[in-house]
Amino acid sequence: MRAFPLLDGKSAVIIFSCMQTDRLTIKAQEALQSARQIAHNRSHQEVDGEHLLAAMLEQADSLTPALLEKLGVSSEKISANN
């Protein structure tokens, strides 16, 4: 497994060992970085799907809100629950 320290330098976030972040798109790398920041701001020890979804909903020009709406899921309700 590969560990990424949170911004406070104390906690560690575990990302799947098969993930090579350098092979991700710039947008995906930005989403992961934003997810780490969200986890840190919430004093969470790990980055999980909740943080990544929140980051993807906040991204400029993100397709995530439109995809959720197409599935009948309100991105505003998801954002309000985070």
C-alpha positions as CSV (number, residue, x, y, z in Angstrom):
1,M,0.0,0.0,0.0
2,R,1.1,3.5,-0.6
3,A,0.7,6.1,2.1
4,F,0.1,9.8,1.5
5,P,0.5,12.1,4.5
6,L,-2.3,14.6,5.1
7,L,-1.5,18.3,5.2
8,D,-0.9,18.2,9.0
9,G,2.0,15.8,8.4
10,K,0.8,13.5,11.2
11,S,-2.0,11.4,9.7
12,A,-1.7,9.1,6.8
13,V,-4.1,8.3,4.0
14,I,-3.9,4.9,2.4
15,I,-4.5,4.6,-1.4
16,F,-4.8,1.3,-3.2
17,S,-1.4,-0.1,-4.0
18,C,-2.3,-0.6,-7.7
19,M,-3.1,3.1,-8.1
20,Q,-0.4,5.1,-9.9
21,T,-1.5,8.7,-9.5
22,D,0.9,9.9,-12.1
23,R,-1.1,8.0,-14.7
24,L,-4.3,9.8,-13.8
25,T,-5.7,12.8,-15.7
26,I,-5.0,16.2,-14.3
27,K,-8.6,16.5,-13.2
28,A,-8.4,13.2,-11.4
29,Q,-5.2,14.3,-9.6
30,E,-6.8,17.6,-8.6
31,A,-9.9,15.7,-7.3
32,L,-7.7,13.4,-5.2
33,Q,-5.8,16.4,-3.8
34,S,-9.1,18.2,-3.0
35,A,-10.4,15.1,-1.4
36,R,-7.3,15.0,0.9
37,Q,-7.9,18.6,1.8
38,I,-11.6,17.9,2.6
39,A,-10.7,15.0,4.8
40,H,-8.1,17.1,6.6
41,N,-10.6,20.0,7.1
42,R,-13.0,17.5,8.6
43,S,-10.3,16.0,10.9
44,H,-10.7,12.6,9.2
45,Q,-7.9,10.1,9.3
46,E,-8.7,8.6,5.9
47,V,-9.8,9.8,2.5
48,D,-12.8,7.8,1.3
49,G,-15.5,7.9,-1.3
50,E,-17.4,10.6,0.5
51,H,-14.4,13.0,0.3
52,L,-13.8,12.1,-3.3
53,L,-17.4,12.7,-4.3
54,A,-17.5,16.0,-2.5
55,A,-14.3,17.0,-4.3
56,M,-15.7,16.0,-7.7
57,L,-18.9,18.0,-7.0
58,E,-16.8,21.1,-6.3
59,Q,-14.6,20.9,-9.3
60,A,-15.1,23.4,-12.0
61,D,-16.4,22.0,-15.3
62,S,-17.1,18.6,-13.5
63,L,-19.3,16.1,-15.3
64,T,-20.3,14.6,-11.9
65,P,-23.3,16.8,-11.1
66,A,-24.8,16.2,-14.6
67,L,-24.2,12.5,-14.4
68,L,-25.9,12.3,-11.0
69,E,-28.9,14.3,-12.3
70,K,-29.2,11.9,-15.2
71,L,-29.4,9.1,-12.7
72,G,-32.1,11.0,-10.8
73,V,-29.8,11.9,-7.9
74,S,-29.8,15.6,-6.8
75,S,-26.2,16.8,-6.4
76,E,-27.5,19.6,-4.2
77,K,-28.8,17.1,-1.7
78,I,-25.6,15.2,-1.7
79,S,-23.6,18.4,-1.2
80,A,-25.9,19.4,1.7
81,N,-25.3,16.0,3.4
82,N,-21.5,16.5,3.3
